[in-house]
Amino acid sequence: MPEVVRPEATAGGTAPDPSLVDGLAAAAAGVAAATGGRLVVLVDGRSGTGKTTLGDALAARLGAQVVHLDDVYPGWDGLRSAAGAVVSDVLGPPSGYRRWDWDTSEPADWVSIDPRTPLVVEGCGALSRASAPLATLRVWLEADDDVRWDRAIGRDGEVFAREWERWAAQERAFIAAERPAELADVSLRT
């Protein structure tokens, strides 16, 4: 059962509590040291839960590379595809991903990732049954729907507001199929 952290522990869009970031970083580093494997943190949750904020803070604390799945999703219908790319490309032998150009709605350049450095992957679809065994720490974020809406639309504006339900349907399908909250080591309410 994942540990549930109090609501004040982190808030999407604001800096997470430094002691929370330190604790998560220490846990990830401890597992990587014990197993001799690469340090990989997966941060998942629905839109507006604070994945990017926490992922960036963890990456800075760990000296890790960070992959934002917003750069990987191949358009508004690409959540499942990006979840697959986490396993096959980001954490797989290619060690990278094909960036999506949201302005042209086309695939863009290949972004290489150093397979020897710590890595944080954040975004809905990061934590799946296939990716979970490849990670040293798995984090699930939750927030009330109205809070998520305010954060996401405040960040991305009218473009996302038009696509909200389309994207939310993919989130619900992914969560129903993969059950990422059950795969998490830590669950945070933001």
TORTORLUM-264363 format. One line per field, with one value per residue (C-alpha): residue number from 0; residue in one letter; chain; x, y, z. Coordinates in Angstrom, 2 decimals, padded with zeros to 5 digits. Layout:
seq NUM; ...
type A; ...
mol A; ...
xx X; ...
yy Y; ...
zz Z; ...
This chain:
seq 0; 1; 2; 3; 4; 5; 6; 7; 8; 9; 10; 11; 12; 13; 14; 15; 16; 17; 18; 19; 20; 21; 22; 23; 24; 25; 26; 27; 28; 29; 30; 31; 32; 33; 34; 35; 36; 37; 38; 39; 40; 41; 42; 43; 44; 45; 46; 47; 48; 49; 50; 51; 52; 53; 54; 55; 56; 57; 58; 59; 60; 61; 62; 63; 64; 65; 66; 67; 68; 69; 70; 71; 72; 73; 74; 75; 76; 77; 78; 79; 80; 81; 82; 83; 84; 85; 86; 87; 88; 89; 90; 91; 92; 93; 94; 95; 96; 97; 98; 99; 100; 101; 102; 103; 104; 105; 106; 107; 108; 109; 110; 111; 112; 113; 114; 115; 116; 117; 118; 119; 120; 121; 122; 123; 124; 125; 126; 127; 128; 129; 130; 131; 132; 133; 134; 135; 136; 137; 138; 139; 140; 141; 142; 143; 144; 145; 146; 147; 148; 149; 150; 151; 152; 153; 154; 155; 156; 157; 158; 159; 160; 161; 162; 163; 164; 165; 166; 167; 168; 169; 170; 171; 172; 173; 174; 175; 176; 177; 178; 179; 180; 181; 182; 183; 184; 185; 186; 187; 188; 189
type M; P; E; V; V; R; P; E; A; T; A; G; G; T; A; P; D; P; S; L; V; D; G; L; A; A; A; A; A; G; V; A; A; A; T; G; G; R; L; V; V; L; V; D; G; R; S; G; T; G; K; T; T; L; G; D; A; L; A; A; R; L; G; A; Q; V; V; H; L; D; D; V; Y; P; G; W; D; G; L; R; S; A; A; G; A; V; V; S; D; V; L; G; P; P; S; G; Y; R; R; W; D; W; D; T; S; E; P; A; D; W; V; S; I; D; P; R; T; P; L; V; V; E; G; C; G; A; L; S; R; A; S; A; P; L; A; T; L; R; V; W; L; E; A; D; D; D; V; R; W; D; R; A; I; G; R; D; G; E; V; F; A; R; E; W; E; R; W; A; A; Q; E; R; A; F; I; A; A; E; R; P; A; E; L; A; D; V; S; L; R; T
mol A; A; A; A; A; A; A; A; A; A; A; A; A; A; A; A; A; A; A; A; A; A; A; A; A; A; A; A; A; A; A; A; A; A; A; A; A; A; A; A; A; A; A; A; A; A; A; A; A; A; A; A; A; A; A; A; A; A; A; A; A; A; A; A; A; A; A; A; A; A; A; A; A; A; A; A; A; A; A; A; A; A; A; A; A; A; A; A; A; A; A; A; A; A; A; A; A; A; A; A; A; A; A; A; A; A; A; A; A; A; A; A; A; A; A; A; A; A; A; A; A; A; A; A; A; A; A; A; A; A; A; A; A; A; A; A; A; A; A; A; A; A; A; A; A; A; A; A; A; A; A; A; A; A; A; A; A; A; A; A; A; A; A; A; A; A; A; A; A; A; A; A; A; A; A; A; A; A; A; A; A; A; A; A; A; A; A; A; A; A
xx 000.00; 001.48; 002.26; -000.21; 001.29; -000.74; -002.36; 000.03; 003.07; 003.10; 000.93; 000.88; 002.46; 004.20; 007.46; 007.04; 008.09; 011.91; 011.79; 009.39; 011.71; 014.71; 012.86; 011.76; 015.25; 016.85; 014.43; 015.17; 018.92; 018.76; 016.98; 019.37; 022.39; 020.98; 020.19; 023.11; 020.66; 020.03; 018.08; 014.71; 011.80; 008.35; 005.89; 002.33; -001.13; -003.90; -003.61; -003.12; -001.84; 001.67; 003.69; 005.91; 006.60; 007.53; 009.42; 011.55; 012.28; 013.31; 015.49; 017.25; 017.81; 019.09; 021.14; 018.92; 017.70; 013.97; 011.58; 008.27; 005.72; 004.12; 007.11; 006.44; 002.64; 001.98; -000.92; -004.13; -004.84; -001.35; -001.39; -001.26; 001.44; 003.61; 003.17; 004.54; 007.43; 008.43; 009.18; 010.46; 012.37; 012.93; 013.87; 014.75; 017.91; 017.35; 017.48; 015.54; 012.28; 010.80; 009.74; 006.27; 005.98; 002.66; 002.79; 002.94; 001.22; 004.06; 006.92; 010.10; 013.68; 014.98; 016.08; 018.81; 019.06; 022.26; 021.41; 023.98; 022.53; 019.62; 016.28; 012.92; 009.97; 006.85; 003.44; 000.24; 001.27; 004.70; 003.69; 002.32; 002.58; 005.40; 007.36; 006.97; 009.62; 012.11; 011.90; 013.55; 010.75; 007.14; 005.06; 001.33; -000.21; -003.89; -005.93; -009.61; -011.08; -011.80; -008.25; -006.81; -008.94; -007.87; -004.19; -004.20; -006.28; -004.41; -001.19; -002.27; -005.28; -008.10; -006.32; -006.37; -009.85; -011.13; -009.33; -009.95; -012.61; -010.83; -007.66; -009.54; -011.15; -007.66; -006.54; -009.55; -008.94; -005.23; -005.92; -008.60; -006.29; -002.96; -004.00; -000.92; -001.94; -001.66; 001.81; 003.12; 005.51; 004.25; 000.93; 000.70; -002.45; -001.73
yy 000.00; 003.38; 005.92; 008.82; 012.19; 015.05; 017.56; 020.38; 018.33; 019.66; 021.86; 021.88; 025.01; 025.92; 024.62; 021.32; 021.09; 020.71; 017.99; 016.00; 016.33; 015.37; 012.32; 011.12; 011.69; 009.79; 006.89; 006.68; 006.92; 004.26; 001.78; 002.47; 001.98; -001.24; -002.75; -001.33; -000.17; 003.13; 005.65; 006.13; 008.02; 007.89; 010.65; 010.08; 011.54; 013.30; 016.78; 019.53; 017.39; 018.91; 016.26; 018.73; 020.78; 017.74; 016.08; 019.17; 019.53; 015.87; 016.09; 019.18; 017.47; 014.25; 015.84; 013.85; 014.30; 014.89; 013.75; 015.60; 013.40; 016.59; 016.51; 012.86; 012.62; 012.46; 014.90; 015.06; 011.35; 010.13; 009.18; 005.42; 005.82; 007.89; 005.32; 002.71; 004.99; 005.30; 001.57; 001.02; 004.25; 006.38; 003.46; 001.08; 000.64; 003.69; 005.86; 008.77; 009.82; 011.42; 014.93; 016.06; 019.51; 020.85; 023.86; 021.75; 018.63; 016.48; 014.41; 016.44; 015.64; 012.65; 013.59; 011.33; 010.47; 009.39; 005.85; 006.13; 009.20; 009.35; 010.01; 011.44; 010.78; 012.82; 012.79; 010.84; 007.49; 007.37; 004.67; 001.52; -002.20; -002.37; 000.66; 000.03; -002.72; -000.44; 002.30; 002.77; 005.04; 005.30; 008.34; 008.91; 012.37; 013.17; 016.34; 017.30; 017.79; 021.50; 022.10; 020.18; 022.19; 025.53; 024.58; 023.07; 025.76; 028.48; 027.04; 026.09; 028.30; 027.98; 025.47; 022.87; 023.88; 022.84; 019.49; 018.82; 016.12; 014.45; 014.18; 013.24; 010.28; 008.94; 009.46; 007.52; 004.68; 004.50; 004.53; 001.83; -000.41; 000.17; 001.12; 003.32; 004.38; 000.74; 000.50; 003.56; 003.45; 006.85; 008.59; 012.36; 014.43; 017.92
zz 000.00; -000.96; 001.71; 001.63; 002.42; 003.91; 001.49; 002.42; 001.39; -002.15; -004.28; -008.07; -009.48; -006.22; -004.87; -003.05; 000.57; 000.49; 003.15; 000.97; -002.03; 000.11; 001.47; -001.95; -003.39; -000.51; -000.96; -004.70; -004.14; -001.45; -003.70; -006.59; -004.30; -002.85; -006.23; -008.17; -010.81; -012.48; -010.42; -012.17; -010.63; -012.25; -011.29; -012.50; -011.91; -013.76; -015.27; -012.74; -009.88; -009.82; -011.66; -013.49; -010.37; -008.30; -011.16; -011.76; -008.02; -007.76; -010.87; -009.49; -006.12; -007.72; -010.51; -012.86; -016.38; -016.62; -019.31; -019.45; -021.18; -022.55; -024.95; -025.87; -026.33; -030.07; -029.94; -027.94; -028.43; -027.54; -023.86; -024.42; -027.08; -024.76; -021.97; -024.37; -025.34; -021.67; -021.66; -025.21; -025.82; -022.69; -020.42; -023.25; -025.30; -027.50; -024.33; -025.71; -027.30; -030.37; -029.37; -030.48; -032.06; -030.76; -033.12; -036.30; -034.87; -036.18; -034.81; -034.34; -033.39; -031.45; -027.93; -026.55; -022.87; -021.18; -019.94; -017.13; -015.40; -012.99; -014.66; -013.63; -015.95; -015.21; -016.84; -017.01; -018.43; -016.80; -014.31; -015.90; -015.21; -017.78; -016.49; -012.74; -012.53; -014.30; -011.64; -008.27; -007.00; -008.22; -007.19; -007.74; -007.32; -006.69; -006.33; -006.33; -009.81; -009.34; -008.12; -011.06; -013.51; -012.01; -012.11; -015.60; -017.27; -015.37; -016.80; -020.34; -020.98; -023.45; -025.70; -022.94; -021.82; -025.27; -025.02; -021.31; -021.69; -024.61; -022.51; -019.31; -021.13; -021.94; -018.35; -017.06; -019.54; -018.67; -014.93; -015.27; -017.32; -015.55; -011.98; -011.43; -007.90; -006.84; -008.40; -006.57; -003.64; -002.49; -003.07; -002.54; -002.31; -003.63
